[in-house]
Amino acid sequence: MNIVLLHFSSPPVVGGVENVMVHHARLMAGAGHHVSIVAGRGAPIDDRVRFVSLPRCDSLHPEVLAVKAELDRGQVTARFHHLKEAIATELTAVLAGCDLVILHNVASLNKNLALTAALADLCTRGGKPRFLLWHYDLAWSPARSQITLHAGYPWALLRTAWPNATHVTISAERRRELAQLFGLDDASIRVIPPGVEARLLFKWEPWTAELVETLHLWDANPLLLLPARLTPRKNIGLALAVLAELRRLLPHAMLLVTGPAGPHNMANVQYKESLLALRTELQLQGAAHFLVERTNTYVPDAVIADLYRMADALILPSLEEGFGIPLLEAGLARLPVFCTDLPVLHEVGGDDATYFAPSASPAAIADLIAQRLQQEPVARLAARVRHAYLWEPLYAAQIAPLLEEVVR
């Protein structure tokens, strides 16, 4: 599919709309589409995305500013019509052979009404390209000053449902406003929120990104982190049993054990094999992950730090500890801590960890974890963001199907 995304400006110009548009462009290019960004200001942002500069698309172009000054006074002069025709000529050449044009806020704000009017004419003709109008801000919203808006053309283009166009907005509240403004049924307007890019936000190491993808860690809800070597005193078998019970309550729960077999006792190799066998017995393949299966060396500290930042909780079911450094690391990472009721762990965790007896039943510990995480606002919000607001799944579930539907 040949797709053009169009806005007044593009990065390195900083703005929320610009940021979303670039993520859209990269995801579409990654899905195999031919993607171009058309903007008045900006620069190339990705080798897979063509950047086309049309200076008259810019809201700050001298001709645009001169026309806007007249429009703000309610004057539609020959200067407006000349600028509109000049823009239309440039757009016709750029959009030749295009299947889909996605307008980001251009049909919503009076930043460059000559551009808006030229695009409205192209959209009204029907046929190709198809038009997808992505609305973020509404010039005619009651919450905004309307001192520069006037009755009639071209201002009415910002409060009219263009023929042959599909409307998308970013929230249910914005959809309500848009439906009321356009006189449309709510159901005719799609809501697709912006997303977040976890890899950039957390500055993941390359190996972390690989682990997240291959182990499907973002599908976990919750993800329990156990940063320990595979030795019997770490009591990792209990963590596996707890995970099996927890998945009865939270079917997408996962466990990630980061350490290798203990280096000073050959019996630890046998312990590792017993843990893998227990995982099979409990049917936890794909849910309980041992990084020792992916590397023969210690996991780099930077990767461990990444895992702390993305996990939902720390679990430490040790039978014996000399101190409990993972509790300190979990504290800095703001992770809820679930650990055995050992005096030394009390010394470190104080009243800020959730304790269980080493002899407690896995079901009781699973109930404890589920109740605490379901009461924890940070954990609940993190789970919702992973489920609904990460760019890759958001694109696959909502944006990609919409593109195909609109073009069909």
N, C-alpha and C positions, 0 to 999 in steps of 0.2 A: 504494500500500500504506500502511496506517495502522500505524505502528510506535511502540512505547513502549520507551524504554531506562530501566532502573530501577537505582538504586544508593542506598546510604545517604546520600550527599552528592554535590554537583555543584559545579564551579567557581562562584565564586572559591575554594572550598575546594581546597587544593592536595593533589594525590596522583596517583600513576601511573595508577590505575584511572580517576579522574575525567578525566584528560587523554585517555586512550584513548577513553572514552565520548563525550567532546565531539567528537573527530575523527570517530568513527563517525557521530554525529548530523549533523554538517555534511556529510559525504560522502553520507549517505542523503538529506538534504534537497536537496543539489545534484543528486541523481539523480532528483528529482521525487517522492519519497515524503513523506507527511505524518508528521512526526516530533515526538515529545514526549519530554522528559526528566522523569521523576518521581523526586523525591528528598526527603529530609527537610530538608536544608540546601542552599542554593545560590541562584542568581539566573539570569535569562535570559542566554544567551550568544550568541544569534544571532537575528536577526529571523525567520528561517525555521524556527526550532525553538521549539515551545511549552514553557515550563517550568511544571510543576505541583508545588507544594509540598505534601507530605503530612508534617507534622512527626513523626508517629509512625514514619515510615520511618527517621528519624535514629537512629544508634547511640547518640547522647548525649541523646536525649529523656528527661526525668525518669521517665516511666512505663517506658520501655525499660530504663533503668539500674536501676530498682527490681526489675524482673522478672529482669534479668540477674544481679543479686546473688543472687537465690534460685536461679536455674538453675546458677550457678557452684558453689553448695553442693549441687547435685543435687536441688533441690526444684522440682517442677512443681506450682504452686499455682493456685488459682482466678484469681489476678491474671494469670497467663500466659494462661489461656484467655479471659478478658475482653479483654485487650489484643489477642490474636489475632483475635477476632471484630470488635473495633472497626476494626482494620486491614483485615480482609477486606471489611467494609462499604464502607470508603472506596475500596479498590482496585476493587471491583465497579463502582462508579460511574465511576471514572476509566478503566477498561479497556473500558467498553462501546463496541462498534463497532471495537475494535482487532483487527488481523489477526495481529500478532506482538509478543510481549513478549520483550525481551532483558534478562536479569538479569545484572548485572555483579557477580560475587563474592557475591551474596546467597545463592546455594545452596552456598557454599563455606566461609563463615566464620560463627562464632557471635557476631557483633556485635549481631544483633537477631533472635533465633530465633522470636519471635512473627511477625515479617514473613516470615521464611523459611517457617514453617509455613502461614501464610495463602496464600502463593503456591504452595506444594506442593499444597495442596488444590485450588486453581484449575487447576493444571496436570494433576492426576490425572483431572479430569473429562473431559478430551479436548475435541475440537471447537475452536472459536475462543475466544480467541486461541491460536495456537501459541506454544510456549515454546522459547527458545534460551538455554541456560545457558552463560555465558562465565566460565570458571574461571581465576583468576589465582593465588590463594593457597588452600591447603587447610588447614583447621583440624586435620584428622586426619593431616596429613603427619608422618612420623617426625621431621622436622627441627624441628617446632614443639612448644612445651610444651603438653601435653594436660591440665594440672591442672584446667582448668575444663570439661572434657568428661566425659560420663558415658554409661553404657550406656543403650540404649532411646530412646524418643521424648522430646523433639524432636531430640536430638543426632544420632540415627541418620539424620536427613534430610540431614546433611552428608556421609554416606558411602554414600548410596543413589542408584542411578540412577533418577531420577524417571520414572514412566511418561509417555509422550507428549512427552518432551523430547529435544532435540538438544543434544549436549555439544560445546563448543569450548574449547580451552585454548591457551596462548600459546607453548608450546615442546614439543619432543619429549620432553624430560625430565619436564615437568609431565604430559604425556599418559601416560607410563609410570606415574607415581605415581597418576594418576587412574584408569587402567584397573585397576591392582592394587587400589585402594581400593574401586572399584565392582564389581569382578568382571566387567569388560567386556573385549572384544577391543580391542586398540589401534586397529584399523582403524575402529571405530565412533565414535571421537573425532576431531574435526577439529583440526588445528593451524593457527592463523592468528596470526602474531606481531603485536605492535604495530609501528607505522611511525614514520617521521620526516617532518616537514614542512620540506622544504628551503627554501621561500620564507621561512618564519619564522626558521629557524635562521641563514640567511645574510643576512636583512634585505634581500632583493632590491629593487632599484629596479623601478618598474612596467614600464619598458621591458625590463629583464632578464627578468622573468617572461614577457613577451610573446615575447621571443626564444626562451626555453626551450620554450615551448609551440608556437610556429609552426615552429621549426626542428627540433623533436624532439631537443633537445640531450641530454636525459636518456637517450635511446636510444643515445648514443655510448658506445663501449667500445673504445679510449680516445677522449677528446676532446683534440686537440692545439690549443694556442693559439698563434697567430702575431700578436703585436701590432706591426704595422709598416705604414708607408705603402706604397702600390703603386708602387715604383720598381725598376728593374732590379737595382740593387746589393743589394736585399733577397733576390733570387734565389728568389722565391716559386714560380716554376715547378718548382724542385726539390722544394719541399714538396708540391706537387700530385702529382708523380711518386712521391714517397715514400709518400704516402697511398694511391695506387693499388696499390702493392706491399704496403703494410701491410694493406690490406683482403683480400689473399689469405690472410694469416695470422690477422687479426682482422677478420672481416667487418663489424663494426659501428663501425669506426674512423671518426672525423670530424675535419675541420680547420676552424678558425674564424679567419679573417683579419680583423682589426679596423679597419685603417686605410683612409683614402681614397686616391685618386691623389695623388702628390706635387704640391705646389702651385706649384712654380717652373719646370716644364718641360711644355710641351704634349705632348711625346712620352710622358709618363706616362699620358695618356688612352689612347693607342694600346696601351701596355703592359697597361693594365687589360683592354682588349678582347682582347688576346692571351691573357691568363690565363683569361678566361671561355671563350674558344674551346678552350683546352687542357683545361679542366675538362670540356667537352662531349666532346672527343676521348677523354679517359680514362674517360668514363662515370662521372663523380663528382658528377652532379647529386644533390642531397639529402645529399651527404656532405661536400663542400667548400663552405663558406659564406663569402661576402664581405659584410661589413656595409655596404660602400659601395653595395650594391644596395638597402639598406633606408633609407639616409639620405644626404643631400647635405652634412651637416656632420660635424664630429668627434664621435665617440662620447663621451658624458660620462665623466669620470674615475670616477664612482661605478659606472657600468655596467662599465667595464673592470675595476674592482676586483672586482665580482661575478664576472666571467668568470674571473679568476685563481683565485678561491676554488672554482669549480666544475670547472675544467679538470683533466685528469689529467697533463698535461706541457706544457712550453714547447718549441717548436721555433723555432730561429733560424738559417736556412740562408744568412745574409748572405755576400756576396762581400767586403764591406768595411764596417767599423764604426769610429766614432771612440771609442766607449766600450762601450755595451751595457747601458743602464738596464733593459731587460726581465729580465736575469739577476738584478738586485737585487730587482726586484718578485717574480720567481718564488721567490727565496730566502725572502722574507718570507711568501709564500703557501705555502711548503713544497712547491713543484712540482719534480719532476725536470726537469732542463734538458738538451736535446739541441741542440747548436749547432756551427757550423763551427769548424774548428781554426785560428782566427785568434789572433795574439799578444795583441791587446787583449781578446779574450773569455777567453783563458787568464788574463790579468791580473785580470779581474773574477771569473771562475768558479773559478779555481784547480783543485784536485783534486775539486771537488764538482759538476762538470758532466760530461756525456758528449759527447765531441767526435767529429766526422767531417770528413773532407776535403771541400772543395767539389766535388772531382772524383769523389768516391765514387759508386758506383752506387746508384740509388734502392733496389734490392733489398737491398743491404748495409746501408744506413741503416735500412730497415724492419726487418731482422733485429735490428739493434742496439737499436732502440726496443722491439720486442716482447720481446726477452730481458730487457732492463732492467726493463720494467714488470711482467713476469711474475715477476720476482724481488723486486719491491718490495712489502713487506707493506701499506704504506699505500695504494698504488694498487690492490692486489688487494681490500682491504677496501672501498674506495670503490666499486669495480665491483660487488661483491656487494650493497652497500647500495642502489645505484641499481637493480639488477636485482630485488631481492626485498623491500625495506623502505621504499620511498617510498609515502606514503599513497594517492595517486591510482591508480597501477597495482595496488597491493595490493588496494584496494577493488574495482577492475574485475575482477581475476583471481580473487579468492577470496571476498570478502564478498558482492558483488552476486549471484553465482550461488547462494551458500548461502541468502540470503534467499528467493529464488524457490523453491528446492528445499524449504525448510522449510514455507513457506506452502502449496505444492502438496500 
